[in-house]
């Protein structure tokens, strides 16, 4: 069995949530506990940081991993979903897990896990934890897959829990209200371990405090801390945050929303320094400035080409587009062109209501079964006075947008992680030719 055969088997054996949605979701930790016991409780062999929330948890995870790397620690990083290669999910010091390790894991362990019928995420998590233990990492930054309380990453007892924010996403699984969703996210708060909250309101604070109080877990609200006194948006869309000592810290991750994520990270670092004394002001700065180089993160207001300017972003829900829509509305260009596709279990009307009307739209369909048909998306968009045409694929929509553009135009590609993945795959194929 080679790597491709192993991955094909993995997808067939345990279908991904990103492909089939709620049908791949398995609530509860019973299977996770069985896998963990079989592998000798690998998560107990390294320290960890646990990051949940609706938006921003991926960016925060990568920035913290980069800071810890710059501080001289061997760092595991577990995130989801991947864009181009399954191995993006599992990294040590920025290097993806090897194809050989993935293949050997599946070949040697399938006789054990097949009778358990694990979900894709349960199996990937077990693989990640075993890999981190085998590599002898000092610390692993673990991103929650979905929710928190019943997420299979929630067997860890982290040095620090982080909840970035709460907005209405995956409501069919996590609850219809912010209170219900916050309750699920608060499940990662552990006894005697501090928690950082990135953004909150009265409703979510009540939930966090009712959870943390009995567990004697201290809460720090990042938005109440003065970690950043201002931020700047550069012409390339990247962020420069002004720190309290008036240093401008440049972050290669673009998007207005990154100022919130950086604030959460800086707040978290203050607590982590007690447990990881090699972290210094200098390693924090280098970690944020080198996050893309150190971790390989893609899809956050990422520049694809300069003439015409093409940017993509994996923001895919109302919370994400509250920031992205403002950035698009203020984009300086001759014509704004938006290539957009969404999956069918999101608040599509909520996203469409935020988008700028003064743009030409190219409605597309990503190459996953959950993708909303582009014709249906166009019809929904028309009720919000968004004008454009529909295309059966990201490739066709993107190529049409390029063909229509002058050098001074701006093209945005997004609406779904899978739209961005299809775009990056196109760019990768172009580089290989």
LINSUL-V859672 format. One record per residue. N is the residue number from 1. RES is the residue in one letter. PHI is phi as a letter, one per 30 degrees, with the letter a starting at -180 (999 if undefined). D_LAST is the distance of its C-alpha to the last C-alpha in Angstrom with 1 decimal. Layout:
n = {N	N}
res = {RES	RES}
phi = {PHI	PHI}
d_last = {D_LAST	D_LAST}
This chain:
n = {1	2	3	4	5	6	7	8	9	10	11	12	13	14	15	16	17	18	19	20	21	22	23	24	25	26	27	28	29	30	31	32	33	34	35	36	37	38	39	40	41	42	43	44	45	46	47	48	49	50	51	52	53	54	55	56	57	58	59	60	61	62	63	64	65	66	67	68	69	70	71	72	73	74	75	76	77	78	79	80	81	82	83	84	85	86	87	88	89	90	91	92	93	94	95	96	97	98	99	100	101	102	103	104	105	106	107	108	109	110	111	112	113	114	115	116	117	118	119	120	121	122	123	124	125	126	127	128	129	130	131	132	133	134	135	136	137	138	139	140	141	142	143	144	145	146	147	148	149	150	151	152	153	154	155	156	157	158	159	160	161	162	163	164	165	166	167	168	169	170	171	172	173	174	175	176	177	178	179	180	181	182	183	184	185	186	187	188	189	190	191	192	193	194	195	196	197	198	199	200	201	202	203	204	205	206	207	208	209	210	211	212	213	214	215	216	217	218	219	220	221	222	223	224	225	226	227	228	229	230	231	232	233	234	235	236	237	238	239	240	241	242	243	244	245	246	247	248	249	250	251	252	253	254	255	256	257	258	259	260	261	262	263	264	265	266	267	268	269	270	271	272	273	274	275	276	277	278	279	280	281	282	283	284	285	286	287	288	289	290	291	292	293	294	295	296	297	298	299	300	301	302	303	304	305	306	307	308	309	310	311	312	313	314	315	316	317	318	319	320	321	322	323	324	325	326	327	328	329	330	331	332	333	334	335	336	337	338	339	340	341	342	343	344	345	346	347	348	349	350	351	352	353	354	355	356	357	358	359	360	361	362	363	364	365	366	367	368	369	370	371	372	373	374	375	376	377	378	379	380	381	382	383	384	385	386	387	388	389	390	391	392	393	394	395	396	397	398	399	400	401	402	403	404	405	406	407	408	409	410	411	412	413	414	415	416	417	418	419	420	421	422	423	424	425	426	427	428	429	430	431	432	433}
res = {X	X	X	X	X	X	X	X	X	X	X	X	X	X	X	X	X	X	X	X	X	X	X	X	X	X	X	X	X	X	X	X	X	X	X	X	X	X	X	X	X	X	X	X	X	X	X	X	X	X	X	X	X	X	X	X	X	X	X	X	X	X	X	X	X	X	X	X	X	X	X	X	X	X	X	X	X	X	X	X	X	X	X	X	X	X	X	X	X	X	X	X	X	X	X	X	X	X	X	X	X	X	X	X	X	X	X	X	X	X	X	X	X	X	X	X	X	X	X	X	X	X	X	X	X	X	X	X	X	X	X	X	X	X	X	X	X	X	X	X	X	X	X	X	X	X	X	X	X	X	X	X	X	X	X	X	X	X	X	X	X	X	X	X	X	X	X	X	X	X	X	X	X	X	X	X	X	X	X	X	X	X	X	X	X	X	X	X	X	X	X	X	X	X	X	X	X	X	X	X	X	X	X	X	X	X	X	X	X	X	X	X	X	X	X	X	X	X	X	X	X	X	X	X	X	X	X	X	X	X	X	X	X	X	X	X	X	X	X	X	X	X	X	X	X	X	X	X	X	X	X	X	X	X	X	X	X	X	X	X	X	X	X	X	X	X	X	X	X	X	X	X	X	X	X	X	X	X	X	X	X	X	X	X	X	X	X	X	X	X	X	X	X	X	X	X	X	X	X	X	X	X	X	X	X	X	X	X	X	X	X	X	X	X	X	X	X	X	X	X	X	X	X	X	X	X	X	X	X	X	X	X	X	X	X	X	X	X	X	X	X	X	X	X	X	X	X	X	X	X	X	X	X	X	X	X	X	X	X	X	X	X	X	X	X	X	X	X	X	X	X	X	X	X	X	X	X	X	X	X	X	X	X	X	X	X	X	X	X	X	X	X	X	X	X	X	X	X	X	X	X	X	X	X	X	X	X	X	X	X	X	X	X	X	X	X	X	X	X	X	X	X	X	X	X	X	X	X	X	X	X	X	X}
phi = {999	c	d	d	d	d	d	e	d	d	d	d	d	b	e	d	e	d	c	c	i	e	d	c	d	b	d	j	c	d	d	e	d	d	d	d	d	e	c	i	h	d	d	d	c	a	d	b	b	c	b	b	k	d	b	i	d	d	d	d	d	d	d	d	d	d	d	d	d	d	d	j	d	d	b	d	b	b	b	a	d	c	c	b	b	e	d	e	d	b	b	b	h	i	d	d	e	d	e	d	d	e	d	d	d	d	d	d	c	d	d	d	d	e	d	d	h	d	d	e	d	d	d	d	d	d	d	d	d	d	d	d	d	d	d	i	d	d	a	b	c	c	d	d	d	a	i	l	e	c	d	d	d	d	d	d	c	d	d	a	c	b	b	d	a	b	b	d	b	h	d	d	c	c	k	d	c	d	d	d	d	d	d	d	d	d	d	d	d	c	e	i	c	d	b	c	c	d	b	a	b	d	d	d	d	e	d	d	d	d	d	d	e	d	d	h	c	d	c	c	c	d	d	c	c	c	d	b	c	a	b	b	c	d	e	d	i	d	c	b	c	c	d	e	c	i	d	c	c	d	c	d	d	d	j	e	d	d	d	d	d	d	d	d	d	d	d	d	d	e	d	d	e	d	c	b	d	d	d	b	e	d	d	d	d	d	d	d	d	c	e	d	d	d	b	i	d	b	i	c	h	d	d	c	a	c	b	d	d	b	b	b	a	d	e	b	b	e	e	d	d	d	d	d	d	d	d	d	d	c	d	d	a	d	b	c	b	b	c	b	b	b	c	d	c	c	d	d	d	d	d	e	d	c	d	d	d	d	a	c	c	b	d	b	b	d	d	b	d	d	d	d	e	d	d	d	d	e	d	d	d	d	d	c	i	c	c	l	c	c	b	d	b	d	e	d	d	d	d	d	d	d	d	d	d	c	d	c	d	b	c	c	b	l	j	a	e	d	d	d	d	d	d	d	d	d	d	d	d	d	d	d	d}
d_last = {27.6	24.1	22.6	20.9	24.2	26.1	24.3	24.7	28.3	28.8	27.7	29.8	32.8	32.9	31.1	29.7	31.6	28.5	28.0	31.6	33.6	37.3	37.3	35.5	37.9	40.6	43.4	45.5	45.1	46.7	43.6	42.2	45.5	45.4	42.0	43.1	46.2	44.5	42.2	45.2	44.8	41.8	41.9	45.2	43.8	42.1	42.9	41.0	40.5	40.2	38.6	39.1	39.3	37.7	35.3	34.2	34.6	30.9	31.0	34.4	33.4	30.4	32.7	35.5	33.3	32.0	35.6	36.8	34.1	35.1	38.7	38.0	38.0	35.8	34.4	33.1	31.3	31.3	29.8	28.6	26.7	23.2	20.2	17.3	19.0	22.7	23.1	22.9	26.4	27.9	27.6	29.9	29.8	26.4	24.9	23.9	26.0	24.6	23.2	26.1	28.7	27.6	27.8	31.1	32.6	31.9	33.1	36.2	37.3	36.7	40.2	41.6	39.5	39.2	43.0	42.6	40.0	38.4	36.2	32.5	33.4	36.5	34.6	31.8	34.6	36.5	33.5	32.9	36.6	36.8	33.8	35.2	38.5	37.1	35.3	38.6	37.3	40.0	39.1	36.7	35.8	35.9	34.8	36.8	34.9	37.3	40.8	42.4	45.7	44.3	40.8	40.2	39.4	43.0	44.5	43.9	46.6	44.7	45.9	45.1	44.2	42.4	42.3	40.3	41.6	42.6	41.6	41.7	38.7	38.8	42.3	42.6	42.4	43.8	46.5	47.1	48.6	47.6	50.4	49.2	45.6	47.0	49.1	46.1	44.2	47.4	47.4	45.4	48.4	50.1	53.6	54.3	50.7	50.0	47.7	46.0	45.7	43.2	44.6	47.6	50.4	53.9	52.9	50.2	52.4	55.2	53.0	51.6	55.1	56.7	54.1	54.2	57.9	59.1	56.4	57.5	53.9	53.9	51.8	50.3	49.1	46.4	47.1	50.6	49.5	48.9	45.7	44.2	46.3	43.7	40.0	38.0	34.9	32.8	31.1	27.7	29.3	29.8	33.2	35.8	38.8	42.2	44.0	47.8	48.1	46.2	43.1	39.9	37.3	33.7	31.5	27.7	27.9	28.5	30.8	34.6	35.2	34.1	37.5	39.2	36.9	37.5	41.2	41.1	39.3	41.8	44.7	43.4	43.0	46.7	47.6	45.2	46.4	49.6	47.7	45.0	46.9	44.1	42.7	43.7	43.3	40.8	38.6	38.7	37.4	34.7	33.7	33.2	31.5	29.0	28.5	24.7	24.2	26.8	25.8	22.2	23.6	21.4	22.4	25.6	25.5	22.0	20.6	17.1	17.3	20.2	20.5	21.5	22.2	20.6	22.1	22.2	24.9	25.8	29.4	30.6	34.4	37.3	37.8	34.2	34.4	37.8	35.9	32.6	34.6	36.6	33.6	32.2	35.5	35.8	32.4	32.9	30.8	31.5	30.4	29.5	27.0	26.7	24.2	26.3	26.7	29.2	30.4	33.7	35.8	35.6	38.1	36.2	39.1	39.6	36.1	36.2	39.6	38.1	35.4	36.0	37.2	36.1	32.5	30.4	29.1	26.2	27.3	24.7	24.7	22.7	21.7	24.8	28.1	30.0	28.2	30.7	30.2	28.9	31.9	34.3	32.8	33.2	36.7	37.6	36.1	38.2	41.4	40.3	39.7	35.9	34.6	31.3	29.5	28.1	24.8	24.0	20.9	19.4	16.3	18.8	21.1	18.6	17.2	20.8	21.9	19.4	20.5	24.1	23.9	25.2	24.3	27.3	26.5	25.7	23.6	24.4	22.6	24.8	27.8	26.6	24.7	22.8	21.7	20.3	18.6	16.9	15.8	14.5	12.6	10.9	10.2	8.9	6.4	5.4	5.6	3.8	0.0}
